[in-house]
């Protein structure tokens, strides 16, 4: 049985636009391979509320998707080991 989830990802913009584009594509492909993407809302580059690792700007991406209940743990694991991700949050809708 598939559940619906919402994930907010904040990527570092310190390494340039190419690295941000690569991260966006990586996570789109990962979610598509393990579930169904309902919508992707790329907010773009925005000022952070507070500095994270001495960075004051980040690239925001919001993804709504449905998948099996075990995939969000795997997504969280991949997010934690990926260089260039400042913050992430996944919630069940």
C-alpha positions as CSV (number, residue, x, y, z in Angstrom):
1,X,0.0,0.0,0.0
2,X,1.5,3.3,-1.1
3,X,1.5,6.4,1.2
4,X,1.9,10.0,0.2
5,X,4.8,12.1,1.4
6,X,6.2,15.6,1.1
7,X,9.9,16.3,1.1
8,X,11.6,19.6,1.3
9,X,15.3,19.7,0.2
10,X,17.6,22.7,0.6
11,X,20.8,22.4,-1.5
12,X,24.0,24.4,-1.2
13,X,24.6,27.0,-3.9
14,X,28.3,27.5,-3.1
15,X,29.5,25.0,-5.8
16,X,27.6,26.7,-8.6
17,X,24.4,26.0,-10.7
18,X,25.8,22.8,-12.2
19,X,26.0,21.1,-8.8
20,X,22.5,22.2,-7.9
21,X,21.1,20.9,-11.2
22,X,22.9,17.6,-10.6
23,X,21.4,17.3,-7.1
24,X,17.9,18.1,-8.4
25,X,18.2,15.5,-11.1
26,X,19.7,12.9,-8.7
27,X,16.8,13.2,-6.2
28,X,14.1,13.3,-8.9
29,X,15.5,10.0,-10.4
30,X,15.8,8.4,-7.0
31,X,12.2,9.2,-6.1
32,X,10.9,8.2,-9.5
33,X,12.7,4.8,-9.3
34,X,11.0,4.0,-5.9
35,X,7.6,5.7,-6.2
36,X,5.4,8.1,-8.1
37,X,6.1,11.8,-8.2
38,X,2.8,13.8,-7.9
39,X,4.4,17.3,-8.1
40,X,7.7,19.1,-7.9
41,X,7.9,22.7,-6.9
42,X,11.4,24.2,-7.3
43,X,11.4,27.4,-5.3
44,X,14.9,28.4,-6.5
45,X,17.6,30.3,-4.7
46,X,16.4,32.0,-1.5
47,X,18.0,33.5,1.5
48,X,18.2,31.2,4.5
49,X,16.5,32.2,7.8
50,X,19.9,31.6,9.5
51,X,23.4,30.6,8.3
52,X,24.0,26.9,7.8
53,X,27.6,25.9,7.5
54,X,28.4,29.6,7.0
55,X,26.1,29.8,3.9
56,X,23.3,32.3,3.8
57,X,21.6,31.1,0.6
58,X,20.1,27.8,-0.5
59,X,18.2,26.3,-3.4
60,X,14.8,25.0,-2.3
61,X,12.9,22.0,-3.8
62,X,9.5,20.6,-2.6
63,X,8.5,17.2,-3.9
64,X,5.1,15.5,-3.3
65,X,5.2,11.7,-4.0
66,X,3.7,8.4,-3.2
67,X,5.7,5.3,-2.4
68,X,5.9,2.3,-0.1
69,X,6.4,3.0,3.6
70,X,10.0,1.8,3.7
71,X,11.4,4.2,1.1
72,X,11.4,7.5,3.2
73,X,14.1,5.9,5.4
74,X,16.2,5.1,2.4
75,X,15.7,8.6,1.0
76,X,16.8,10.1,4.4
77,X,19.9,7.9,4.4
78,X,20.9,9.0,0.8
79,X,20.2,12.7,1.7
80,X,22.5,12.4,4.8
81,X,25.5,11.0,2.8
82,X,25.1,13.4,-0.2
83,X,27.5,16.3,-0.3
84,X,25.7,19.6,-1.0
85,X,22.4,19.0,0.9
86,X,22.0,21.6,3.7
87,X,18.7,20.5,5.1
88,X,15.8,18.1,4.4
89,X,12.5,17.1,5.9
90,X,10.1,14.4,4.8
91,X,6.6,14.2,6.3
92,X,3.7,11.8,5.6
93,X,0.6,13.6,4.4
